[in-house]
């Protein structure tokens, strides 16, 4: 009887201990508790995006980059890679902060990630070790403000959320502002805060744009070596009517002298060239960048976008076939370099093929391959909507186009592609000419919002 009671007691104690550990894990501030919830295709996109960020010495976000890479690799099922990235994150933080101590509040998120990783792997002793490390750090480095987290935690959370789409960027702004209020001397926080503001508000309200432009000017003065910010600032100035051609070319010379990763400034600079200098000069700049760093795959993507913009603008009418051929060639390279990316580049490649009369079959084949592939709902919706437009405008098959607009609209994923398909169907019913009008009306009436 005593043995039975002892066993029951031990089982009860083990269950309570497990609940206590899970409660502690749930209370941590780390990537596993921030409700990021990316889809698998988004995980691959983030993985590629982070790999394209230059990780040379001096990158102030290096620890954050490795932390996020660790989380993404874990979510993709690569646990060994995840642990490797979390370890690299800890090393990067210790090196970058250079405070004379191996420990600091910047490691709270990293240790939280490691506690979660070991817990998920069933390594409870190791998980408990990192939970204890987090407790120690929080006691040794309390937040300067009561009832708030340490500014280092807010800054990392903000930097992470700004990568996860528009619905999370407003939260990123809030967290950056909290971090900066408590620790105003961190230049990189102020720069990233301004970049997020520009992404959200720099394309609408004029008063907001003026306010953000001034914030960008101040951030640029405080962070003069950040060429990504410099390119964004010039673009904002050009939008206000300032002549920026000479400044843009001067900035291009500075950008080309540095490693051309994702946040080098080359990407917003090429957009600036396209919109306010010249599409042809944008292409020339992209080609020069490729000549200097031919193994940088992100540059292939940038160049492909420049050629696509040039082809789509169609100013020459008809455009030289060699321009379209180069656009097609670059897009094929991009697809091979980013094999797990969304169907967007393949759709762009199909559209480019339609610009050449002898390549129509290639465009059709790309769509057939996409339709037969295993896609997540959001990507499938994108393909249906794009294929419907291809059928309508290129193939002139209106009945089939309508069917694919319906397929896109049926997927209950709020997006611009679903809205586009619904609008296309509504316009057909408004004209009252197509034989499928009644069927479309019934479909729209029964469509779930």
C-alpha positions as CSV (number, residue, x, y, z in Angstrom):
1,X,0.0,0.0,0.0
2,X,2.8,2.4,0.9
3,X,4.5,1.6,-2.4
4,X,1.3,2.5,-4.3
5,X,1.0,5.8,-2.4
6,X,4.6,6.6,-3.1
7,X,4.2,5.9,-6.8
8,X,1.1,8.1,-7.0
9,X,2.9,10.9,-5.1
10,X,5.9,10.7,-7.4
11,X,3.7,10.8,-10.5
12,X,1.8,13.7,-9.1
13,X,5.0,15.6,-8.3
14,X,6.4,14.9,-11.8
15,X,3.1,16.2,-13.3
16,X,3.3,19.4,-11.2
17,X,6.9,19.9,-12.1
18,X,6.1,19.5,-15.8
19,X,3.3,22.1,-15.4
20,X,5.6,24.4,-13.6
21,X,8.2,24.2,-16.3
22,X,5.7,24.7,-19.1
23,X,4.3,27.8,-17.2
24,X,7.9,29.2,-17.0
25,X,8.5,28.5,-20.6
26,X,5.3,30.2,-21.6
27,X,6.2,33.3,-19.6
28,X,9.6,33.7,-21.4
29,X,10.2,36.5,-23.9
30,X,11.6,34.7,-26.9
31,X,10.8,33.8,-30.5
32,X,8.8,30.7,-29.4
33,X,6.3,32.9,-27.4
34,X,5.9,35.9,-29.7
35,X,3.0,34.4,-31.7
36,X,4.9,34.7,-35.0
37,X,3.0,31.8,-36.5
38,X,4.5,31.9,-40.1
39,X,3.4,29.5,-42.8
40,X,5.9,27.0,-44.2
41,X,6.4,29.1,-47.4
42,X,6.9,32.2,-45.2
43,X,9.6,30.3,-43.2
44,X,11.5,29.5,-46.4
45,X,11.2,33.2,-47.4
46,X,12.5,34.4,-44.0
47,X,15.3,31.8,-44.2
48,X,16.4,33.1,-47.6
49,X,16.0,36.7,-46.5
50,X,18.2,36.3,-43.5
51,X,20.9,34.4,-45.5
52,X,21.0,37.4,-47.8
53,X,21.8,39.8,-45.0
54,X,25.6,40.5,-44.9
55,X,26.9,39.1,-41.6
56,X,30.3,40.9,-41.7
57,X,31.9,42.0,-38.5
58,X,30.3,45.2,-37.3
59,X,26.7,44.3,-38.1
60,X,24.9,45.5,-35.0
61,X,22.0,43.1,-35.6
62,X,24.1,40.0,-36.0
63,X,23.0,38.4,-32.8
64,X,19.4,39.0,-33.6
65,X,19.9,37.6,-37.1
66,X,21.3,34.3,-35.8
67,X,18.5,34.1,-33.1
68,X,15.8,34.4,-35.7
69,X,17.6,32.0,-38.0
70,X,17.7,29.5,-35.2
71,X,14.0,29.8,-34.6
72,X,13.2,29.5,-38.3
73,X,15.4,26.4,-38.8
74,X,13.7,24.8,-35.8
75,X,10.3,25.4,-37.3
76,X,11.4,23.9,-40.5
77,X,12.6,20.8,-38.7
78,X,16.4,21.4,-38.8
79,X,17.0,21.1,-35.0
80,X,20.8,20.8,-35.3
81,X,21.0,23.9,-37.4
82,X,18.8,25.7,-35.0
83,X,21.1,24.9,-32.0
84,X,24.1,26.0,-34.1
85,X,22.5,29.4,-34.9
86,X,21.4,30.0,-31.3
87,X,25.0,29.3,-30.2
88,X,26.3,31.8,-32.9
89,X,23.8,34.3,-31.6
90,X,25.2,34.2,-28.1
91,X,28.7,34.6,-29.4
92,X,27.7,37.5,-31.6
93,X,26.0,39.3,-28.7
94,X,29.0,38.8,-26.4
95,X,31.4,40.1,-29.1
96,X,29.2,43.1,-30.2
97,X,28.3,44.4,-26.8
98,X,32.0,44.5,-25.7
99,X,31.2,45.3,-22.1
100,X,33.8,43.2,-20.4
101,X,31.2,40.7,-19.3
102,X,30.1,37.5,-21.1
103,X,26.6,38.0,-19.7
104,X,24.0,40.7,-20.2
105,X,20.3,41.4,-20.8
106,X,20.8,41.0,-24.5
107,X,21.1,37.2,-23.9
108,X,17.6,36.9,-22.3
109,X,15.9,36.1,-25.6
110,X,18.7,33.8,-26.7
111,X,18.6,31.8,-23.5
112,X,14.8,31.7,-23.7
113,X,15.1,30.2,-27.2
114,X,17.5,27.6,-26.0
115,X,15.3,26.7,-23.0
116,X,12.4,26.1,-25.5
117,X,14.6,24.2,-27.9
118,X,15.9,21.7,-25.3
119,X,12.3,21.3,-23.9
120,X,11.0,20.5,-27.4
121,X,13.8,18.0,-27.8
122,X,12.9,16.3,-24.5
123,X,16.1,17.5,-22.8
124,X,14.5,18.8,-19.7
125,X,17.7,19.2,-17.6
126,X,19.3,21.4,-20.2
127,X,16.0,23.4,-20.5
128,X,15.9,24.0,-16.8
129,X,19.5,25.2,-16.9
130,X,18.6,27.9,-19.4
131,X,15.5,28.8,-17.5
132,X,17.7,29.4,-14.5
133,X,20.1,31.5,-16.6
134,X,17.2,33.7,-17.7
135,X,16.1,34.2,-14.1
136,X,19.6,35.2,-13.1
137,X,19.9,37.7,-15.9
138,X,16.5,39.3,-15.1
139,X,17.6,39.7,-11.5
140,X,21.0,41.1,-12.3
141,X,19.8,43.4,-15.1
142,X,16.3,44.6,-14.1
143,X,14.4,46.9,-16.5
144,X,14.9,50.6,-15.9
145,X,11.1,51.0,-15.8
146,X,8.8,49.0,-13.5
147,X,6.1,46.8,-15.2
148,X,8.1,46.7,-18.5
149,X,10.7,44.4,-20.0
150,X,14.3,45.4,-20.4
151,X,14.9,47.6,-23.5
152,X,17.1,45.0,-25.0
153,X,14.1,42.6,-25.1
154,X,11.8,45.2,-26.6
155,X,14.4,46.0,-29.3
156,X,14.9,42.4,-30.3
157,X,11.2,41.8,-30.3
158,X,10.6,44.9,-32.5
159,X,13.4,43.9,-34.9
160,X,11.9,40.5,-35.3
161,X,8.3,41.7,-35.7
162,X,9.2,44.2,-38.4
163,X,10.1,41.2,-40.6
164,X,6.7,39.5,-40.2
165,X,4.3,41.5,-42.3
166,X,2.2,44.6,-42.0
167,X,-0.1,43.3,-39.2
168,X,2.9,43.1,-36.9
169,X,4.8,46.2,-37.9
170,X,2.7,48.6,-35.8
171,X,3.7,46.5,-32.8
172,X,7.3,46.8,-33.8
173,X,7.0,50.6,-33.8
174,X,5.6,50.5,-30.3
175,X,8.3,48.2,-29.0
176,X,11.1,50.2,-30.6
177,X,9.6,53.4,-29.0
178,X,9.6,51.7,-25.6
179,X,13.2,50.5,-26.0
180,X,14.4,54.0,-27.2
181,X,12.6,55.8,-24.3
182,X,14.4,53.6,-21.8
183,X,17.8,53.6,-23.6
184,X,18.0,56.5,-26.0
185,X,21.7,56.1,-26.9
186,X,21.3,53.0,-29.2
187,X,21.7,54.4,-32.7
188,X,20.7,51.2,-34.5
189,X,17.4,51.1,-32.6
190,X,16.5,54.6,-33.7
191,X,17.5,53.8,-37.3
192,X,15.3,50.6,-37.4
193,X,12.5,52.5,-35.8
194,X,12.5,55.1,-38.5
195,X,12.7,52.4,-41.2
196,X,9.6,50.7,-39.8
197,X,7.8,54.1,-39.7
198,X,8.7,54.7,-43.3
199,X,7.4,51.3,-44.3
200,X,4.0,51.9,-42.6
201,X,3.3,55.6,-43.0
202,X,5.6,56.9,-45.8
203,X,3.1,56.3,-48.5
204,X,0.0,58.3,-47.6
205,X,-0.9,61.1,-45.3
206,X,1.2,64.2,-46.2
207,X,1.5,65.5,-42.6
208,X,2.7,62.0,-41.5
209,X,5.2,61.9,-44.4
210,X,6.7,65.3,-43.4
211,X,7.0,64.1,-39.8
212,X,8.7,60.9,-40.9
213,X,11.0,62.7,-43.3
214,X,12.3,64.8,-40.4
215,X,12.8,61.7,-38.3
216,X,14.7,60.1,-41.2
217,X,16.9,63.2,-41.5
218,X,17.8,63.1,-37.8
219,X,18.4,59.3,-37.9
220,X,20.6,59.7,-41.0
221,X,22.7,62.3,-39.2
222,X,23.1,60.0,-36.2
223,X,23.9,57.0,-38.4
224,X,25.8,58.3,-41.4
225,X,27.3,55.0,-42.4
226,X,23.9,53.3,-42.9
227,X,23.5,53.5,-46.6
228,X,20.1,51.6,-46.6
229,X,18.7,54.5,-44.6
230,X,20.4,57.0,-46.8
231,X,18.7,55.5,-49.9
232,X,15.3,55.5,-48.2
233,X,15.8,59.1,-47.2
234,X,16.7,60.2,-50.8
235,X,13.6,58.4,-52.1
236,X,11.5,60.3,-49.6
237,X,13.1,63.5,-50.6
238,X,12.5,62.8,-54.3
239,X,8.9,62.1,-53.6
240,X,8.6,65.6,-52.2
241,X,9.9,67.0,-55.5
242,X,13.6,67.4,-54.7
243,X,16.0,66.8,-57.6
244,X,18.2,64.0,-56.3
245,X,19.9,62.6,-59.4
246,X,23.4,63.7,-58.5
247,X,23.0,62.6,-54.9
248,X,21.7,59.2,-56.0
249,X,24.7,58.6,-58.2
250,X,27.1,59.7,-55.4
251,X,25.3,57.3,-53.0
252,X,25.6,54.5,-55.6
253,X,29.3,54.9,-55.7
254,X,29.4,54.4,-51.9
255,X,27.1,51.4,-51.9
256,X,29.1,49.6,-54.6
257,X,32.2,49.9,-52.5
258,X,30.7,47.7,-49.8
259,X,29.4,44.1,-49.5
260,X,26.1,44.1,-51.3
261,X,23.9,42.1,-49.0
262,X,20.1,42.7,-48.5
263,X,20.5,45.7,-46.2
264,X,23.5,47.3,-48.0
265,X,21.2,49.9,-49.6
266,X,21.3,48.5,-53.1
267,X,17.7,47.5,-53.1
268,X,16.0,50.8,-52.2
269,X,18.6,52.6,-54.3
270,X,17.6,50.7,-57.4
271,X,13.9,51.5,-56.7
272,X,15.0,55.2,-56.3
273,X,16.7,55.0,-59.7
274,X,13.8,53.4,-61.4
275,X,11.3,56.0,-60.1
276,X,13.3,59.2,-60.1
277,X,16.4,58.8,-62.2
278,X,16.0,56.4,-65.1
279,X,15.0,52.7,-65.6
280,X,17.9,52.2,-67.9
281,X,20.4,53.6,-65.3
282,X,18.8,51.3,-62.8
283,X,19.6,48.4,-65.0
284,X,23.1,49.6,-65.6
285,X,23.7,50.0,-61.8
286,X,22.3,46.5,-61.2
287,X,24.6,45.0,-63.9
288,X,27.6,46.9,-62.4
289,X,26.8,45.5,-59.0
290,X,26.7,42.0,-60.4
291,X,30.0,42.5,-62.1
292,X,31.6,43.5,-58.8
293,X,30.0,40.7,-56.7
294,X,28.8,38.0,-59.2
295,X,28.2,35.4,-56.4
296,X,25.8,37.5,-54.4
297,X,22.4,35.9,-55.2
298,X,20.5,38.8,-53.8
299,X,22.0,41.0,-56.6
300,X,20.6,38.5,-59.2
301,X,17.2,39.1,-57.7
302,X,17.7,42.9,-57.8
303,X,18.8,42.8,-61.4
304,X,15.9,40.5,-62.4
305,X,13.5,43.1,-60.8
306,X,15.1,45.9,-62.7
307,X,14.6,44.1,-66.0
308,X,11.1,43.1,-65.1
309,X,10.2,46.7,-64.4
310,X,11.7,47.8,-67.7
311,X,9.8,45.1,-69.6
312,X,6.5,45.9,-67.9
313,X,6.8,49.7,-68.5
314,X,7.1,48.9,-72.2
315,X,8.2,52.4,-73.1
316,X,9.8,51.3,-76.4
317,X,6.8,49.4,-77.7
318,X,8.0,47.0,-79.1
319,X,10.8,46.3,-76.6
320,X,14.0,44.9,-77.9
321,X,13.9,41.0,-77.6
322,X,17.4,41.0,-76.0
323,X,15.9,43.0,-73.1
324,X,13.2,40.4,-72.5
325,X,15.7,37.6,-73.0
326,X,17.9,39.0,-70.3
327,X,14.9,39.4,-68.0
328,X,13.9,35.8,-68.6
329,X,17.5,34.5,-68.1
330,X,17.8,36.4,-64.7
331,X,14.5,35.1,-63.5
332,X,15.4,31.5,-64.3
333,X,18.6,32.0,-62.3
334,X,16.7,33.6,-59.4
335,X,14.3,30.6,-59.3
336,X,17.2,28.2,-59.2
337,X,18.9,30.1,-56.4
338,X,15.8,30.3,-54.3
339,X,14.2,26.9,-55.0
340,X,11.9,27.0,-51.9
341,X,10.5,30.5,-52.6
342,X,6.9,31.4,-53.3
343,X,5.5,31.0,-56.8
344,X,5.8,34.8,-57.4
345,X,9.0,34.6,-59.4
346,X,7.6,31.7,-61.5
347,X,4.5,33.7,-62.3
348,X,6.7,36.7,-63.2
349,X,8.7,34.4,-65.5
350,X,5.5,33.2,-67.2
351,X,4.4,36.8,-67.7
352,X,7.8,37.6,-69.3
353,X,7.5,34.7,-71.6
354,X,4.2,36.1,-72.9
355,X,6.1,39.2,-74.2
356,X,7.7,37.0,-76.8
357,X,5.4,35.4,-79.4
358,X,7.5,32.2,-79.7
359,X,7.4,31.7,-75.9
360,X,3.7,31.4,-75.2
361,X,3.9,27.7,-74.7
362,X,6.6,28.2,-72.1
363,X,4.2,30.5,-70.1
364,X,1.4,27.9,-70.3
365,X,3.8,25.1,-69.1
366,X,4.9,27.2,-66.1
367,X,1.3,27.6,-65.0
368,X,0.5,24.0,-65.5
369,X,3.4,23.0,-63.3
370,X,2.3,25.4,-60.6
371,X,-1.3,24.2,-60.7
372,X,-0.1,20.6,-60.3
373,X,2.3,21.4,-57.4
374,X,1.6,21.1,-53.7
375,X,1.0,24.7,-52.5
376,X,-0.3,26.3,-49.3
377,X,-3.7,28.0,-49.6
378,X,-2.2,31.6,-49.9
379,X,0.2,30.6,-52.7
380,X,-2.5,28.6,-54.5
381,X,-4.8,31.6,-54.3
382,X,-2.0,33.7,-55.9
383,X,-1.6,31.1,-58.7
384,X,-5.3,30.9,-59.4
385,X,-5.7,34.7,-59.6
386,X,-2.6,35.1,-61.9
387,X,-3.6,32.2,-64.1
388,X,-7.1,33.7,-64.5
389,X,-5.6,36.9,-65.7
390,X,-3.3,35.0,-68.1
391,X,-6.3,33.1,-69.5
392,X,-8.3,36.3,-69.9
393,X,-5.7,38.7,-71.3
394,X,-3.3,36.3,-73.1
395,X,-5.3,33.2,-74.0
396,X,-8.6,35.0,-74.5
397,X,-10.4,32.1,-72.7
398,X,-13.0,34.0,-70.7
399,X,-15.0,31.0,-69.4
400,X,-11.9,29.3,-68.1
401,X,-10.7,32.6,-66.6
402,X,-13.9,33.0,-64.7
403,X,-13.6,29.5,-63.2
404,X,-10.1,30.3,-61.9
405,X,-11.2,33.6,-60.5
406,X,-13.9,31.6,-58.6
407,X,-11.3,29.2,-57.4
408,X,-9.1,32.1,-56.1
409,X,-12.1,33.7,-54.4
410,X,-13.2,30.5,-52.8
411,X,-10.0,30.2,-50.7
412,X,-10.9,32.1,-47.5
413,X,-7.6,33.9,-47.3
414,X,-7.8,37.6,-47.1
415,X,-5.4,39.0,-49.7
416,X,-5.0,41.3,-52.6
417,X,-5.3,38.3,-55.0
418,X,-8.7,37.3,-53.5
419,X,-10.0,40.9,-53.7
420,X,-8.7,41.1,-57.3
421,X,-10.6,38.0,-58.4
422,X,-13.8,39.1,-56.6
423,X,-13.6,42.5,-58.3
424,X,-13.1,40.9,-61.7
425,X,-16.2,38.7,-61.2
426,X,-18.3,41.7,-60.0
427,X,-17.3,43.7,-63.1
428,X,-18.5,40.9,-65.4
429,X,-21.9,40.8,-63.6
430,X,-22.2,44.6,-63.8
431,X,-21.9,44.5,-67.6
432,X,-24.6,41.9,-67.9
433,X,-23.2,40.5,-71.2
434,X,-21.5,37.3,-70.3
435,X,-23.5,34.1,-70.4
436,X,-22.1,33.1,-67.0
437,X,-23.5,36.2,-65.3
438,X,-26.2,34.4,-63.3
439,X,-23.8,31.7,-62.2
440,X,-21.3,34.3,-61.1
441,X,-24.0,36.2,-59.1
442,X,-25.0,33.1,-57.3
443,X,-21.4,32.3,-56.5
444,X,-20.7,35.8,-55.1
445,X,-23.9,35.7,-53.1
446,X,-22.9,32.4,-51.4
447,X,-19.2,33.4,-51.0
448,X,-18.0,33.4,-47.4
449,X,-16.3,36.6,-46.3
